[in-house]
Amino acid sequence: MALSPQDFDFMARAFRLAERGLYTTMPNPRVGCVLVKGGQVIGEGWHVRTGEPHAEVNALLAAGDKVRGATVYVSLEPCSHHGRTGPCSQALVDAGVSRVVYAMEDPNPLVSGRGIEIMRAGGIQVDGPVLEDDARALNPGFIKRMERKLPFVRCKLAMSLDGRTAMESGESKWITGPKARADVQRLRARSCAIISGVDSVLQDNSSLTVRADELELPNAQEAAAKQPLRVILDSRLRLSRNALMFKQSTPILLVHNGTAGADQLAGWPDFVELLALPAKDGRIDLQALLRELARRHCNEVLVEAGATLAGGFLRRGLLDEIIVYMAPKLLGSNARPIFDLPLETMSASLALKIKDIRAVGRDWRITASPDTEY
């Protein structure tokens, strides 16, 4: 069956519903669902958080006894397996809907096509994929974790107009203004984990938490309720047990290189987990770290670090996206660069693809990704 303009409009509505779970659904995917009958919406829903009903079930509940014969628009293939909730594909069959339009197949190998098979076997007309690129953009971390066993990795940096991130002394508060800092809070809130290096933590005494009063969101309390895992790379365990980040007892993963003594390994708070991931150079194996975070169901990971660690991720090809907040300031030639990249020739430069540039208060936010086709 050919798709109509109305089909695309209702799918776009499902995407907008899915976005309402931007800060709360992880590690599950963000999904929206719209039920239509006679050209009118009779029910809609989205997946709010793990363990609660999926988008399709919420939409069915909203539609009530008007469901039979309806068309369903859903941003992700309905699930087919029994997890914390039952399979949505079977729920749609049991409800008697006549047609399902889906945006993309579920990359989860437990589902991937099986939901479609169940619905077709149950007599439902199934059409799709529809607007697949837009659907994938809703869940970059979930998709990458399912397809490649790695999280989607963003690196956030703040710099001056002349490309500097801190004074020579390390002083960096505050390069950007409050609007940019609120935007960073929202990046944290949508992330499953935040990675930083011990030098940055020691310099700034940062807590790396999501603070509801700074999010500038209508659902700020809900968005801040589930704090991201704080991952601190500290090869030799130099971090003080009196650091500000230990004032909030949400999980911290302290990653070292395996050379620490027994006294360094003992005496940490209960919410701190120590993990040894040595690399050949005595530092920490960043690739192994990302695999470990994916194993822990981390979809999107935010790197908030100084030039050395940020450069390490970039040089190893581990960054999917770079977000730079540029302030209308000049810090001078003695200040620190944005990345530690000791390049000597123009041919060695790393090409980026600019995806978005927009004003955030008095600052500018530049979103880019490595350009592998350059």
Solvent accessible surface area in square Angstrom, and as a share of the most:
residue,aa,sasa,rsa
1,M,159,0.71
2,A,91,0.71
3,L,58,0.29
4,S,44,0.29
5,P,111,0.70
6,Q,89,0.39
7,D,4,0.02
8,F,78,0.32
9,D,93,0.48
10,F,21,0.09
11,M,0,0.00
12,A,33,0.25
13,R,87,0.32
14,A,0,0.00
15,F,18,0.08
16,R,142,0.52
17,L,10,0.05
18,A,1,0.00
19,E,93,0.42
20,R,142,0.52
21,G,0,0.00
22,L,40,0.20
23,Y,28,0.11
24,T,16,0.09
25,T,0,0.00
26,M,9,0.04
27,P,31,0.19
28,N,38,0.19
29,P,19,0.12
30,R,10,0.04
31,V,12,0.07
32,G,0,0.00
33,C,0,0.00
34,V,0,0.00
35,L,0,0.00
36,V,10,0.06
37,K,84,0.36
38,G,80,0.76
39,G,31,0.30
40,Q,125,0.55
41,V,48,0.27
42,I,29,0.15
43,G,6,0.06
44,E,56,0.25
45,G,4,0.03
46,W,61,0.22
47,H,4,0.02
48,V,33,0.19
49,R,84,0.31
50,T,35,0.20
51,G,35,0.33
52,E,60,0.27
53,P,56,0.35
54,H,42,0.19
55,A,0,0.00
56,E,6,0.03
57,V,41,0.23
58,N,37,0.19
59,A,0,0.00
60,L,25,0.12
61,L,129,0.64
62,A,62,0.48
63,A,2,0.02
64,G,43,0.42
65,D,145,0.75
66,K,106,0.45
67,V,10,0.06
68,R,160,0.58
69,G,37,0.36
70,A,1,0.00
71,T,23,0.13
72,V,0,0.00
73,Y,8,0.03
74,V,0,0.00
75,S,3,0.02
76,L,9,0.04
77,E,3,0.01
78,P,0,0.00
79,C,12,0.07
80,S,19,0.13
81,H,57,0.25
82,H,150,0.67
83,G,54,0.51
84,R,186,0.68
85,T,33,0.19
86,G,40,0.38
87,P,21,0.13
88,C,1,0.01
89,S,0,0.00
90,Q,71,0.31
91,A,30,0.23
92,L,0,0.00
93,V,34,0.20
94,D,99,0.51
95,A,26,0.20
96,G,16,0.16
97,V,6,0.04
98,S,55,0.36
99,R,23,0.08
100,V,0,0.00
101,V,0,0.00
102,Y,11,0.04
103,A,0,0.00
104,M,4,0.02
105,E,78,0.35
106,D,8,0.04
107,P,21,0.13
108,N,20,0.10
109,P,78,0.49
110,L,112,0.56
111,V,0,0.00
112,S,51,0.33
113,G,14,0.13
114,R,121,0.44
115,G,0,0.00
116,I,10,0.05
117,E,116,0.52
118,I,54,0.27
119,M,0,0.00
120,R,132,0.48
121,A,94,0.73
122,G,38,0.36
123,G,67,0.64
124,I,8,0.04
125,Q,73,0.32
126,V,9,0.05
127,D,17,0.09
128,G,30,0.29
129,P,74,0.46
130,V,3,0.02
131,L,62,0.31
132,E,69,0.31
133,D,119,0.62
134,D,74,0.38
135,A,2,0.01
136,R,83,0.30
137,A,72,0.56
138,L,18,0.09
139,N,9,0.04
140,P,25,0.16
141,G,0,0.00
142,F,11,0.04
143,I,8,0.04
144,K,23,0.10
145,R,22,0.08
146,M,32,0.14
147,E,92,0.41
148,R,146,0.53
149,K,125,0.53
150,L,19,0.10
151,P,0,0.00
152,F,29,0.12
153,V,0,0.00
154,R,13,0.05
155,C,0,0.00
156,K,34,0.15
157,L,6,0.03
158,A,25,0.19
159,M,29,0.13
160,S,0,0.00
161,L,103,0.51
162,D,56,0.29
163,G,20,0.19
164,R,60,0.22
165,T,23,0.13
166,A,9,0.07
167,M,73,0.33
168,E,118,0.53
169,S,84,0.54
170,G,2,0.02
171,E,104,0.47
172,S,35,0.22
173,K,110,0.47
174,W,143,0.50
175,I,14,0.07
176,T,14,0.08
177,G,22,0.21
178,P,96,0.61
179,K,102,0.43
180,A,1,0.00
181,R,65,0.24
182,A,5,0.04
183,D,13,0.07
184,V,16,0.09
185,Q,4,0.02
186,R,51,0.19
187,L,16,0.08
188,R,20,0.07
189,A,1,0.01
190,R,42,0.15
191,S,2,0.02
192,C,20,0.12
193,A,0,0.00
194,I,0,0.00
195,I,0,0.00
196,S,2,0.01
197,G,11,0.10
198,V,10,0.06
199,D,92,0.47
200,S,27,0.17
201,V,2,0.01
202,L,80,0.40
203,Q,91,0.41
204,D,45,0.23
205,N,76,0.39
206,S,26,0.17
207,S,22,0.14
208,L,6,0.03
209,T,6,0.04
210,V,6,0.03
211,R,84,0.31
212,A,19,0.15
213,D,129,0.67
214,E,63,0.28
215,L,0,0.00
216,E,102,0.46
217,L,39,0.19
218,P,144,0.91
219,N,46,0.24
220,A,16,0.12
221,Q,142,0.63
222,E,66,0.30
223,A,1,0.01
224,A,13,0.10
225,A,84,0.65
226,K,115,0.49
227,Q,33,0.15
228,P,6,0.04
229,L,29,0.14
230,R,2,0.01
231,V,0,0.00
232,I,0,0.00
233,L,13,0.06
234,D,0,0.00
235,S,26,0.17
236,R,138,0.50
237,L,12,0.06
238,R,105,0.38
239,L,5,0.02
240,S,52,0.34
241,R,97,0.35
242,N,129,0.66
243,A,11,0.09
244,L,78,0.39
245,M,0,0.00
246,F,21,0.09
247,K,152,0.65
248,Q,66,0.29
249,S,81,0.52
250,T,31,0.18
251,P,76,0.48
252,I,1,0.01
253,L,1,0.00
254,L,0,0.00
255,V,0,0.00
256,H,11,0.05
257,N,15,0.08
258,G,44,0.42
259,T,103,0.60
260,A,17,0.13
261,G,33,0.32
262,A,85,0.66
263,D,114,0.59
264,Q,61,0.27
265,L,80,0.40
266,A,60,0.47
267,G,67,0.64
268,W,29,0.10
269,P,44,0.28
270,D,152,0.79
271,F,47,0.19
272,V,15,0.09
273,E,78,0.35
274,L,46,0.23
275,L,37,0.18
276,A,46,0.36
277,L,29,0.14
278,P,80,0.50
279,A,31,0.24
280,K,218,0.92
281,D,90,0.47
282,G,38,0.36
283,R,135,0.49
284,I,14,0.07
285,D,46,0.24
286,L,11,0.05
287,Q,68,0.30
288,A,18,0.14
289,L,0,0.00
290,L,2,0.01
291,R,121,0.44
292,E,25,0.11
293,L,0,0.00
294,A,8,0.06
295,R,158,0.58
296,R,66,0.24
297,H,106,0.47
298,C,7,0.04
299,N,9,0.05
300,E,2,0.01
301,V,0,0.00
302,L,0,0.00
303,V,0,0.00
304,E,17,0.07
305,A,15,0.12
306,G,33,0.32
307,A,21,0.16
308,T,74,0.43
309,L,30,0.15
310,A,0,0.00
311,G,0,0.00
312,G,4,0.04
313,F,0,0.00
314,L,16,0.08
315,R,114,0.42
316,R,121,0.44
317,G,65,0.62
318,L,16,0.08
319,L,7,0.04
320,D,34,0.18
321,E,16,0.07
322,I,2,0.01
323,I,7,0.04
324,V,15,0.09
325,Y,1,0.00
326,M,38,0.17
327,A,1,0.01
328,P,68,0.43
329,K,80,0.34
330,L,133,0.66
331,L,36,0.18
332,G,33,0.31
333,S,96,0.62
334,N,113,0.58
335,A,4,0.03
336,R,108,0.39
337,P,66,0.41
338,I,33,0.17
339,F,26,0.11
340,D,56,0.29
341,L,43,0.21
342,P,97,0.61
343,L,77,0.38
344,E,159,0.71
345,T,81,0.47
346,M,171,0.76
347,S,110,0.71
348,A,43,0.33
349,S,59,0.38
350,L,82,0.41
351,A,27,0.21
352,L,75,0.37
353,K,97,0.41
354,I,95,0.48
355,K,107,0.45
356,D,41,0.21
357,I,97,0.49
358,R,125,0.45
359,A,61,0.47
360,V,17,0.09
361,G,50,0.48
362,R,184,0.67
363,D,4,0.02
364,W,116,0.41
365,R,43,0.16
366,I,32,0.16
367,T,14,0.08
368,A,4,0.03
369,S,19,0.12
370,P,45,0.28
371,D,32,0.17
372,T,129,0.75
373,E,152,0.68
374,Y,203,0.77
